[in-house]
């Protein structure tokens, strides 16, 4: 007797190509988002370093710490994307280093 064998859809060359394509796209998608998160963290770290460096320069020049972050953005040319980052600056006293936190805003 002749048996008629039915082919599964996964046995066709097109199915293998489609599955391979989906896997490649998924890998690129995951890699892109990993790089993007690293980029945001890197920019945040650089901004925090720049803020701290400008605070120390300000203190060295005037003998006291700036009252708020606007002193650094105006007098010292600190530039950052205010839509992307929030700088929490808390003055603790004239001769006490301020509490500075750079926060990434939700997109």
Secondary structure by P-SEA (a helix, b strand, c coil): ccccccccccccaaaaaaaaaaaaaaaaaaaaaaaaaaaaaaaaaaaaaaaaaaaaaaaaacccccccccccccccccccccccccccccccccccccbbbbbbccc
